[in-house]
Amino acid sequence: MTKMVIFDIDGTLRDEISGIPKSAKKAVEQLRERGVLVYICTGRSVGTIPRDVLELEPDGIIAGGGCFISIGGVEKKRKSFSPQTIADLMEWMREHPEGGFSLETQETVFLNRRGADMLMAANDRKWGALGREEQKRILREGRIRYEDNMEVLRPETERVHKICFWDEADEWQELRERIGPYALAQKEDWMGTDYYELVAKGCDKGTAVLELCRMTGISPEEVIGFGDGKNDLDFLRVTGVSVAMENGAPAVKEAADSVCERPDQDGIYRELKRRKVI
């Protein structure tokens, strides 16, 4: 019996351009009517979760790739890098201005100039064919300001849980020695540049889902998970049923129990209907 359904956000529950489809909202309503809990599991920080997702009023949230858990609006877990680690990292950034950086807390995202430029270049590639006003709307809904604001970060007070770095492999080898304990959440080519995504040690989506199950008293076997990206693999491996989106990464589709239609093709609603969960 299904007691909980967990959704990744981007590319799964939500399309970046059109938002959450009406069919997915209907699915969430029907899950609630049947007493099935609805949770979000995202690499986004809490402060960057789109408002249409929050308006669904999920029963809880896993955010920051597993660094944060809340249940019913009550924070249950928050892990972060030490203030000294972030202070050392910021000193390293000043010495290596050619590197791109994004440092995330659960409240906001701090970027240096190159980090902001790398993210905007990726956005241009995705949305370049759209009109200017449409692009502005998507950026507002994404809740990330793509500007150089790194200097306002105060390591002694901000709890940074994610470090993103764009640069060459040799720079990465030097940097990793300065960071201390961490988990490598993602490593990939970013338009010809090496990209690394690090989170606090002991954090990943799979571990967080197992922690959530212990907190709620629900067995992982009673959970259905939906995801599309490589960073969803950890959590899809621990749920009783794993569903990949048709638009997902090949490795995710290969590992999942089933593959459903894209978000804009009502994939979530159709899959839950097929499984007679709604």
C-alpha positions in Angstrom: 0.0 0.0 0.0 1.3 3.4 -0.9 1.5 5.8 2.0 3.8 8.5 0.6 4.8 9.9 -2.8 8.0 12.0 -3.2 8.5 14.3 -6.1 11.7 16.0 -7.4 10.8 19.5 -8.7 12.6 20.6 -11.9 11.8 18.4 -14.8 9.6 16.2 -12.7 6.8 17.9 -10.8 7.4 21.2 -12.6 8.3 22.3 -16.1 10.6 25.4 -15.9 8.7 27.2 -18.6 5.0 26.3 -18.0 5.2 25.5 -14.3 3.2 22.7 -12.6 0.6 21.2 -14.9 -3.0 21.1 -13.8 -3.0 17.3 -14.0 -0.1 17.2 -11.4 -2.1 19.5 -9.1 -5.1 17.3 -9.5 -3.0 14.2 -8.6 -1.8 15.9 -5.4 -5.4 16.7 -4.4 -6.4 13.1 -5.0 -3.4 11.7 -3.1 -4.5 13.9 -0.1 -8.1 12.6 -0.4 -6.8 9.1 -0.1 -4.6 9.9 2.9 -1.3 9.6 1.0 1.5 12.0 2.2 3.1 14.3 -0.4 6.7 15.3 0.0 9.2 17.3 -2.1 12.8 16.1 -2.6 14.9 18.7 -4.4 18.5 19.9 -4.9 17.1 23.5 -4.5 17.5 25.3 -1.3 14.2 26.1 0.5 14.5 29.8 -0.4 14.6 29.0 -4.1 11.6 26.5 -4.3 9.1 28.1 -6.7 6.0 29.5 -5.1 3.6 27.2 -7.1 5.3 24.2 -5.5 4.9 25.8 -2.0 1.3 26.5 -2.8 0.7 22.8 -3.0 1.4 22.8 0.7 3.4 19.5 0.7 3.5 17.6 4.0 7.2 18.2 4.1 10.4 19.0 2.2 13.8 17.5 1.6 15.9 20.3 0.2 19.6 21.1 -0.6 20.1 17.6 -2.0 19.4 16.0 1.4 21.0 18.6 3.7 17.6 19.8 5.0 14.4 18.0 6.1 11.2 19.6 7.3 7.9 17.9 8.3 4.7 19.9 8.6 6.8 23.2 8.5 9.0 22.1 11.4 12.7 21.8 10.6 14.0 18.3 11.5 17.5 18.4 9.9 19.9 21.0 8.6 23.6 20.2 7.8 26.1 22.6 6.5 29.9 23.2 6.1 31.8 24.7 9.0 32.2 28.5 9.1 36.0 28.1 8.9 35.6 26.0 5.7 33.6 28.7 4.0 36.0 31.5 5.2 39.0 29.5 3.8 37.0 28.9 0.6 36.3 32.6 0.2 39.9 33.4 0.6 40.8 30.9 -2.1 38.2 32.5 -4.4 39.9 35.9 -4.0 43.1 34.3 -5.0 41.6 32.5 -8.0 39.1 35.0 -9.5 38.9 33.0 -12.8 36.9 30.2 -11.1 33.1 30.3 -11.0 31.4 29.8 -7.6 27.9 29.4 -6.2 27.5 29.0 -2.4 24.0 28.1 -1.2 22.3 28.4 2.2 18.7 27.3 2.7 17.6 30.9 2.4 19.6 32.2 -0.6 22.3 31.7 -3.3 25.6 33.6 -3.3 27.4 33.9 -6.7 30.6 35.4 -7.9 30.8 37.1 -11.3 31.8 34.0 -13.3 29.3 31.8 -11.5 26.5 34.2 -12.4 27.7 34.3 -16.0 27.9 30.5 -16.3 24.3 30.1 -15.0 23.0 32.9 -17.3 24.7 31.3 -20.3 22.9 28.0 -19.5 19.6 29.9 -19.2 20.2 31.6 -22.5 20.8 28.2 -24.1 17.5 26.9 -22.7 15.3 29.9 -23.1 17.0 32.0 -25.8 14.1 31.5 -28.3 11.6 32.9 -25.8 10.6 36.5 -25.7 12.3 38.9 -23.2 9.2 39.2 -20.9 8.8 35.4 -20.9 12.4 35.0 -19.9 12.0 37.5 -17.0 8.9 35.6 -15.8 10.8 32.3 -15.7 13.7 33.9 -13.8 11.3 35.5 -11.2 9.6 32.1 -10.7 13.0 30.4 -10.3 13.7 32.8 -7.3 17.5 33.0 -8.0 19.1 36.4 -8.7 22.0 36.0 -11.1 24.3 38.7 -9.8 27.7 38.9 -8.1 26.7 39.1 -4.4 29.5 37.0 -2.9 31.0 39.8 -0.9 27.9 40.1 1.3 28.3 36.5 2.5 29.3 36.3 6.1 30.9 32.9 6.9 30.4 33.2 10.6 26.6 33.5 10.3 25.5 32.0 7.0 25.1 28.2 7.0 26.3 27.1 3.6 25.3 23.5 2.6 26.2 23.5 -1.1 29.3 24.6 -3.1 29.2 24.7 -6.9 32.4 25.3 -8.8 33.2 25.8 -12.5 36.9 25.6 -13.6 39.6 23.3 -14.9 40.4 19.9 -13.3 43.8 21.0 -12.0 42.1 23.9 -10.1 39.6 21.4 -8.7 42.4 19.2 -7.3 43.8 22.1 -5.4 40.4 23.4 -4.2 39.2 20.0 -2.8 42.1 20.0 -0.3 40.9 23.3 1.1 37.3 22.2 1.6 37.6 19.3 4.0 34.8 16.7 4.4 32.2 16.8 1.6 30.1 14.7 -0.6 30.3 15.0 -4.4 26.7 15.4 -5.5 27.4 16.0 -9.2 30.3 16.2 -11.7 29.7 17.0 -15.3 30.7 19.0 -18.3 29.1 22.4 -18.4 29.3 23.8 -21.9 33.0 22.8 -22.1 33.9 23.7 -18.5 34.2 21.2 -15.6 31.4 21.6 -13.1 31.4 20.2 -9.5 28.6 20.3 -7.0 29.5 19.5 -3.4 27.3 19.2 -0.3 28.0 18.7 3.3 29.3 15.2 4.1 26.6 12.7 4.9 24.0 14.4 2.7 22.3 12.9 -0.3 18.7 12.5 -1.4 18.7 8.8 -0.7 20.0 9.1 2.9 17.5 11.9 3.5 14.5 9.8 2.3 15.5 7.0 4.6 15.8 9.5 7.5 12.4 10.9 6.6 10.9 7.4 6.6 12.3 6.8 10.1 10.9 10.1 11.3 7.4 9.4 9.9 7.2 5.7 10.7 6.6 4.9 7.0 8.6 2.0 5.4 10.5 2.9 2.2 8.6 0.1 0.6 5.5 2.1 1.0 6.9 5.1 -0.9 6.8 6.0 -4.6 9.5 8.3 -5.9 9.5 10.4 -9.0 12.6 12.0 -10.5 14.5 12.9 -13.7 18.1 13.9 -12.9 21.3 12.0 -11.9 21.0 13.5 -8.4 17.7 11.7 -8.0 19.3 8.2 -8.4 20.1 7.9 -4.7 16.6 8.5 -3.6 14.9 6.5 -6.3 17.1 3.5 -5.3 15.6 3.4 -1.8 11.9 3.9 -2.5 9.6 0.9 -2.9 8.6 2.1 -6.4 10.8 4.4 -8.5 9.5 6.3 -11.5 11.6 8.2 -14.0 10.3 11.0 -16.3 10.6 10.4 -20.0 12.7 13.6 -20.2 15.1 12.2 -17.6 18.7 11.2 -17.8 19.3 7.8 -19.4 20.9 6.4 -16.2 17.7 7.4 -14.3 15.4 5.8 -16.8 17.5 2.6 -16.8 17.5 2.3 -13.0 13.8 3.1 -12.4 10.9 0.6 -12.1 9.0 2.5 -14.8 9.2 5.5 -17.0 6.3 8.0 -17.3 5.4 10.8 -19.7 7.0 14.2 -19.5 5.5 16.8 -17.0 3.8 18.7 -19.8 2.3 15.4 -21.0 0.6 14.7 -17.6 3.2 12.0 -16.7 2.7 12.1 -12.9 -1.1 11.9 -13.1 -1.1 9.2 -15.7 1.5 7.1 -13.8 -0.4 7.3 -10.5 -3.6 6.5 -12.3 -2.0 3.5 -13.9 -0.8 2.3 -10.5 -4.3 2.9 -9.0 -2.9 5.1 -6.4 -5.4 7.8 -7.4 
